Amino acid sequence: MSENICYDRPFLKEVVVRVDFSSLLPGVAESIPSSLSKLALARFPIAEPRPTITQEVTLTGDRLEGKRTQETEWNYWGIEREKRLAIGQGAIFETTSRYASFESLKGDLLPILEGLQKLFPDVQASRVGLRYINHLEPTLDDPLDWVKFVNPGLLGTINHFRHTGRLTRAYSVFGLKFDAVDLKFQFGMLNQDFPALIRKPSFVLDLDAFRVGLQDVPEVVATLDNAHDHIQRLFEDSITADLREVMGAR
């Protein structure tokens, strides 16, 4: 089963989890509760709070009025800065560039969510998102020939233009709707040297699953599980056995 596959050498660039709240957490813009900070420091031992400024513009009659507010974003980093947790009054998110497993990712985030629920019993999410950004960079003689590593079903238009010698970028965006989550799937060759011709092998598989709507903490966990399941199934369907071998599937 694809959900049991893990990789020793994945091409993951970044994994992101974000939970937006339906209402602002009171007081968090100015200070973070010590119990919540303690939970964060247990998994993210470097604390670096950062002031942020929000500019809001509204139209009143025939006049534009601006409102400027300042709050603190409470940032916590892994010991080697390989991961980051950010807590704000309107959202929390976690990013990691050194992904180990989905269970480890949840293990970082769930204590924070449970701590928030104890402090703010009425807290609910309005949107939950999970995103995996893969930059495939195996060795290739032809940086445009991905048939060995990527499902041919994703390569139709790319292969149509591949032999012209004129490709500078080839990128597609698809939206998919499932029962529990929506999924935005972006894939192709972004080309870091754009607008020059594509010279280096790099193929992006960017899978972003999310659910919009009110969710309590158990529902947030269920959303993340559903999102991960659909992301992994689509990822496995997008690659070949040769790429699994390169990444050290187990």
C-alpha positions in Angstrom: 0.0 0.0 0.0 1.3 3.5 -0.9 0.5 4.8 2.5 3.1 2.5 4.1 5.9 3.8 1.9 8.6 6.0 3.4 11.8 7.3 1.8 15.4 7.6 3.1 16.3 10.2 0.5 13.2 12.2 -0.5 13.3 15.3 -2.7 11.1 17.3 -0.2 11.9 21.0 -0.2 9.5 22.0 2.5 6.4 20.7 4.4 3.9 23.3 5.7 1.0 23.0 8.1 -1.2 26.0 8.8 -4.3 26.4 11.0 -6.2 29.7 10.7 -8.6 30.6 13.6 -12.2 31.7 13.2 -11.5 34.6 15.7 -8.5 36.2 17.1 -6.9 34.7 20.2 -7.3 37.3 23.0 -4.0 38.8 24.3 -1.7 36.7 22.1 -0.7 39.8 20.1 1.0 41.2 23.2 2.2 38.1 25.1 2.1 34.4 24.9 0.8 32.3 27.8 3.7 30.6 29.6 2.1 27.2 29.5 1.9 27.5 25.7 5.5 28.7 25.4 6.6 25.8 27.5 4.9 23.3 25.1 6.5 25.0 22.1 10.0 25.0 23.6 9.8 21.3 24.3 9.9 20.6 20.5 11.3 23.9 19.2 14.0 25.0 21.7 14.9 28.4 20.1 12.5 31.2 20.8 12.6 34.3 18.6 9.5 36.6 18.9 9.1 39.0 15.9 7.0 42.1 15.7 4.7 42.3 12.7 2.7 45.2 11.3 -0.7 44.9 9.5 -2.0 47.7 7.3 -5.8 47.6 6.8 -7.5 50.0 4.3 -11.2 50.6 4.3 -13.4 52.8 2.1 -15.7 55.1 4.1 -18.0 57.1 1.9 -15.6 58.6 -0.7 -12.5 58.4 1.6 -9.9 55.7 2.1 -9.0 55.2 5.8 -6.0 53.2 6.9 -5.6 51.3 10.2 -2.2 50.1 11.2 -1.8 47.5 13.9 1.2 45.9 15.4 1.4 42.4 17.0 4.0 39.9 18.0 4.5 36.6 16.1 5.9 34.0 18.5 8.5 32.0 16.5 10.2 28.9 17.8 12.9 27.0 15.9 14.4 23.5 16.0 17.9 23.2 17.4 19.4 23.3 13.9 16.7 25.7 12.5 15.4 22.8 10.4 11.8 23.5 11.5 9.8 26.5 12.7 6.6 27.0 14.6 4.9 30.4 14.5 2.0 31.3 16.8 0.0 34.5 16.2 -3.4 35.8 17.3 -5.0 34.6 14.0 -3.1 31.5 13.0 -0.4 29.0 13.8 1.8 27.2 11.3 4.7 24.8 11.2 7.3 24.5 8.4 10.1 22.0 8.1 12.9 21.5 5.6 14.0 18.2 7.2 10.9 16.0 7.1 11.0 12.7 9.0 7.5 11.4 9.0 3.9 12.6 9.2 3.6 11.3 12.7 6.6 13.4 13.8 5.0 16.5 12.1 1.8 15.9 14.0 3.7 15.2 17.2 5.2 18.7 17.0 1.8 20.4 16.3 -0.8 18.6 18.3 0.4 19.5 21.8 0.2 23.2 20.8 -3.4 22.7 19.5 -4.4 20.9 22.7 -2.7 23.6 24.8 -4.6 26.3 22.9 -7.9 24.5 23.5 -7.2 24.4 27.2 -6.4 28.1 27.3 -9.2 29.1 24.8 -12.0 26.5 25.1 -14.0 28.1 22.3 -11.1 28.2 19.8 -12.0 26.8 16.3 -10.2 26.7 13.0 -11.7 28.3 9.9 -9.1 26.8 7.6 -6.6 23.9 7.9 -4.0 23.2 5.3 -1.2 20.7 4.7 1.3 21.2 1.9 4.2 19.1 0.5 6.6 20.8 -1.9 8.9 18.3 -3.7 11.7 19.4 -6.0 12.8 16.3 -7.9 16.5 16.7 -8.9 17.9 13.3 -10.0 20.7 12.9 -12.5 19.4 13.2 -16.1 21.2 13.4 -19.4 18.3 15.4 -20.8 16.7 17.9 -18.3 13.4 17.7 -20.2 13.1 13.9 -20.4 11.2 12.9 -17.2 9.6 9.7 -18.4 11.8 7.5 -16.2 10.8 9.3 -13.0 7.4 11.0 -13.5 4.1 9.4 -14.5 3.7 9.8 -18.3 0.2 11.0 -17.7 1.6 14.3 -16.3 4.0 14.8 -19.2 1.8 15.1 -22.2 2.1 18.8 -22.9 5.7 18.9 -21.8 6.6 16.1 -24.2 4.8 17.9 -27.0 7.2 20.9 -26.7 10.3 19.0 -25.5 11.9 18.6 -28.8 11.5 22.2 -29.9 14.6 23.3 -27.9 12.7 26.4 -26.8 11.2 25.5 -23.4 11.8 28.0 -20.7 9.1 26.9 -18.3 6.4 24.2 -18.2 4.0 24.3 -15.2 0.5 23.2 -14.6 -2.1 23.8 -11.9 -5.0 21.5 -11.1 -7.7 21.7 -8.5 -9.3 18.5 -7.1 -12.2 18.1 -4.7 -12.6 15.2 -2.3 -15.2 14.5 0.3 -13.2 15.9 3.2 -10.6 18.2 1.6 -9.8 20.2 -1.6 -6.4 19.7 -3.2 -4.3 22.1 -5.3 -1.8 20.2 -7.4 1.0 22.2 -9.1 3.6 20.4 -11.1 6.2 20.8 -13.8 9.5 22.7 -14.5 9.6 26.2 -13.0 13.2 26.7 -14.1 15.3 28.7 -11.7 17.1 30.3 -14.7 13.9 31.6 -16.3 13.5 33.3 -18.8 16.6 31.4 -20.1 16.2 27.9 -21.5 15.8 25.0 -19.2 19.3 23.5 -18.6 19.1 21.8 -15.2 16.8 18.9 -14.3 14.3 20.0 -11.7 10.6 18.9 -11.6 8.2 20.3 -8.9 5.4 18.2 -7.4 3.6 20.7 -5.1 0.6 19.2 -3.3 -1.5 21.5 -1.1 -4.6 20.0 0.6 -7.0 22.1 2.7 -10.4 22.3 4.3 -12.3 25.6 4.8 -15.0 25.7 7.5 -15.3 25.7 11.2 -13.4 22.8 12.9 -12.6 22.0 16.5 -9.3 20.4 17.5 -10.4 16.8 16.9 -11.7 17.8 13.5 -8.4 19.6 12.7 -6.6 16.3 13.4 -9.0 14.4 11.1 -8.5 17.0 8.4 -4.7 16.7 8.6 -5.0 12.9 8.4 -7.3 13.1 5.4 -5.1 15.7 3.7 -2.0 13.6 4.2 -3.8 10.5 2.8 -4.8 12.2 -0.4 -1.5 13.9 -0.8 0.5 10.7 -0.5 -1.8 8.8 -2.8 -1.5 11.4 -5.5 2.2 11.7 -5.0 2.7 8.0 -5.4 0.5 8.0 -8.5 2.7 10.8 -10.0 6.0 9.0 -9.8 7.6 5.8 -11.0 9.3 2.8 -9.5 12.7 4.1 -10.7 12.2 7.3 -8.6 11.2 5.3 -5.6 14.4 3.4 -6.0 16.4 6.6 -6.2 14.7 7.9 -3.0 15.3 4.7 -1.1 11.7 3.5 -0.7 11.1 1.2 2.4 
